[in-house]
C-alpha cells in the first residue's frame, strides 16, 4: 500500500500528499 502511495505522490499536490501520508499512518495504528 505504501508503494502505491509513493507512486501516486508524484501526481498529487503537496496538500494531497500530506493527506495520503496521514492516511497511511492512521491505517497502521
N, C-alpha and C positions, 0 to 999 in steps of 0.2 A: 504493500500500500504506500509506503514511504517513497519508493522509487517512482511510482506513478505520480505522486505529488510533486516530486522534483522535476519530472518531465513537463508537467503542466506549468510549473513555476516559470518557465521561460515564456509562456504565452499569456501570463496574467500580469495585472498591475500590482504595485507594491502592496496596497491595502488588501488585495485579494490573496496575495502570498501570505501575509500575516494571518489572515483568517484561516487559510489552509493549514498553516503550521499549528495554530491554536487547536484546530480540529484534530490534528494528529495527536497532540499532547492529551487532549480530552479523551480520545479513543483508547489511549494506553492506560489511563488511570482506572 
